[in-house]
Amino acid sequence: MMARCITPSGYSLQVIIALIDESLIIRNVTLVDPDSTSKPQPALKTVARPPLLSKEEQGVDGALFKVSAVYLLYSQNHPDQPSLETAREIVVEFGVGPHGLVRPRDGLSRTRIRITDLPAEHQPLIHATGIQLITEKVVQHFAENGLGAVCVSPKDGDFRCDLTLVEDCRRMGDDILRLVVTIPVVGEIRTIAFSPGVAASKRINDPLHASVLRQSPVQPQSTALSGQSDLLWTDRITRYTSGLSRLSGQSVHAAIAPGTKAGEVVLDYLVFGEKVIVPDGLHRK
């Protein structure tokens, strides 16, 4: 699965739809305060730098930015988050444009650079498409390591963007590109019954399905036991639902919905079958 957020982190991550092994569905995950759009927003006082290139010179690769280094930061501390050191070792293949690094395309030479080595000695300038490429590679790295719906975005206040314009609001002399990594946490888990014999009033959290919640490898922090976590470990969820669905007469899938707090999601187990049997220790496999 892959999901990315390349706008400044004050923007919502809207309408993410993905399938993991045809089991985990992610949709409409919001990683910011859901009420923020209704609250008055303070006026931006930051003065943007003059653009390095004219609109015509930018072409398909967008605005050009000075980058003296790339820092990866977590939006919040969490004991289960993997170290960012391995993400800093990601190798990104860029295209070399006339003004700076860009997303590769036909007709351009290419160069491979580790994130920790950016900028290349001869290329301290990166276009918007090059920055977007970095965020995609970081998201892909987390997805390959089992974490879903990860958002990677420039640090608040460093850039300002709308539908047609990206402005550099970093202080003069500060050319560091700070990318903030947000891993959603599960604030609530539920079962939703889809068996014809279950009354509509009992579809959510039917007591017959309590063991599905109890053994889930991903739990809200308040109920997590040893071996369980509230981070959105999609690989563990997929293995869990696959194990449940192997037993005859039952099928369980997972879906993700927006949570009530910033950075939180709701994990739903969609249950097809009257009663689900959870094999001992399944969540620990």
N, C-alpha and C positions, 0 to 999 in steps of 0.2 A: 504494500500500500504506500501511497505517497500523498502528503499534503504539505503545503508550504504557505507561509505568510511573509510577503516581502515588502509590505507597507510598514510604516512606523508602527510601533506596538500599541499606539493609541487607537488603532483601527480594529474593527471586528474581523475575525476570520470567518467568512460567510460560506455557506453551502458547500461543505466538503462531502463528497460522495465517493466511497471506495469499498471494495470487497476484498476480504482476506480469505483465501481458500474457499470462496463462496459462502463464508460463514459470518464474518464480522462486517456489519454495515455501519458506516460513520456518516452522519448527516448533520448539517446545521450546527457545527460546534462553534461556540462563541468563546473566545479567550480573553474578552474584556468585560467590564461591567455592563450587563445588558441594559441598564438604565442610563448609560452615559449619553445616549443620543438625546434624551429628554432633559438632561441637565445643562444649564448654561455653561458654555465653555469659555475659559479665560482667554483674553486676546493674546495672540502670540507677539512677544516683544523682541524675539530674536531677529536680527537682520541677516538676510541671506547673502552669501557671497555672490559676486558677479559670476555668471556662467563662464566656463572656460572655452566653450564653443558656441557658435550661433546655432539656431535651430536647423539651418540648412547643413551645417557642418556635422551636426550630431547624427543625422541620417537615421537608419534603422536601429542603431545601437544606443540611442538615447544620450542623456547628459554624461559628461565626462567629469571624473572626480580624482583629486589627488589622494593617494593612499600610502601612508608611511608604514602601516602595519595593520593586520587584521586580528582583533581580539574577539574570542568567543566567550560569552558570559551567560550564566543561568539567570533567569528572571527571579528565581527564589531558591533558597537552599532546601535540599531534601536528601535525607540519608540514603535513599535508594537510587539516586541519580548516578549514572555512570560518569567516570572522569571525562573531562573534556580533552584530555591530552591526546587520546586516540583520534578525536575529531579534528584536532589541529594538524594531524599528520595526513589528512585527506589530500590526495593529489587531484588537482583540477586541470583539465585540458582546456586552455583558452585559444581563441583565435587572436592573431596579432593584427590589429587594425592600424591605420595610418597615425592615429593619435594615442591609442592605448589598447588595453586588453578588452576583448569582447567575447560574446558567445561564438563558438566556431561555426564557420559556414564555408561553402565552396569558394575557392579563389583566395583564401587567406592562409598564410602559414600558421602553424600551431606550435604551442609550447605547453609543457606540463610543469606545474609549479605546486609545491606543497603549500597549504594555507599558512603554515607557520613561517614559510619563506617569503610570503608576499610582503612588499611588492618585489617583483623581479628587479634585479639591479638596473636593467635597461628599460623597465616599464613601470614607473611609479604612478601611472595613470590608468584608471579602470573605468570603462563605460558602465551604464546602468545594466546592460545585458550581462556584463561580466560579473557584477555584484549579484544579480539574480541567479546566475549559474552557481556561484558559491553557496547561496542559501539552499538551492536545490540539492547540491551534493551533501550538505550537512544534514538536511532532512532525510535524504536517502540513506545516509550512514546510520541514523537512528532507527529508521524503518528496518534496515537489514539486521539490526541488533535487537529487534523485538518491540520497539516503542512506537506507538501510533499517534497520528494527528499532531506531530511536533510542529511548532511554529518558530520560524527563524526570521527575525526582523531587526532593522537598525535600531539602535538605542534611541529612546524618546528624546526629542529635541535636536538630534544630530541632523535630521533631514525633515523637510516639509514637502508634502506631495498632494496633488489632486489628480484629477483624471488625465490631465495633459502635461503636467509640469512637476519636476522634481527639483527642489532647491537645496543647496548645501548650507546648513545652518550651524556647522561646527565653528568654533572660535578660530579666528585667523591664527595660523601656525599649528593648529591641532588637526592633523591629517589622518588620525587613526580611524579605521572603520570598525566600529563596535557592533557586533551582531549578537543579539540577545536570543537565547534558546529557551522556549517555554514548552515543558512537557505537561500535558493535562493530567490532573489527578481525578480520581473517581470519588465524587461526593456522595453518591447514592447508588445502590444496586437494587434491582427489582426483578421479579419474574412476571411474565405476562402469558397467561394461558390461552391457547388457541384450540383447545379440544372442544368439540361440539357439546359435550356433556357438562361443561363448566358454565355456570350462570354468569351473566355480564357483571354482576356486582362482586364476583369473586375472581375475576380475571387477573387482577393485580395482586401479587404476593399470596396466592392460594397456599394455605398451610401444607397441602400435599407436596408442594415444591420447595419447602423450606430448606431441604438438604442441598438443593442447587445453590442457594445463596450462601449457606454455611460453608460449603466446600469450595466456593469460588476462589481461584488463586489471586484475584484482584478484588480488594475490599476497600470501603471507606476507612480512613485512618482510625475511626472510633471502634471498628470491629475487627481490624486486621490482627491476625495471630501470627505466630512464627511461620515463615515461609510464604506469607501473604503480603501484598503491597497495595497501596492506593494509586501508584503510578499506572498509566494506561499501557500495560504490557500486553500488546495485542497478540504476540506469539503465544503467551501462556493462556490467554482466553481462547485462542483458536484450538490449542491442544486439548483444553478442557472440554469445549463443546463437541469436538470431534470424538473424544472418548465417551461422552454421554450418548452421542448419537449412534455409537456402534451397537448398543444393546437393542435387541428387537423390540419394536412397538413404541419407541420413543425417539424424538428428534429435538435437539436444542440448538438454537442459533443465538447470536449475540448482536445487539444494536447499540449504538451510542447516540445520545441526545444531549442537548445543551443542559448544563447545570444551572443552579440559581446564583452561583457566585463566580467571580472572575477566575478563569483557569480551571474550572471544574466541569465534569461531564457526568451524565447519568448512564450507568451500564444496565441495559435491559437484557434478560435472558428470555427469548421467545420459545415457549415450551409447547411442543406438539406431542400429546400423549397424556393419558389420564393421571398417571403417577410416574415420576422419574426416579429411577434407582441410580444412586451415585456410588460407584465402586470405591472402596476404602483407599485413601491415599491418592486419589486421582489428581487432586490439585497440586500434589507435590512432584508429579512426574514432569 
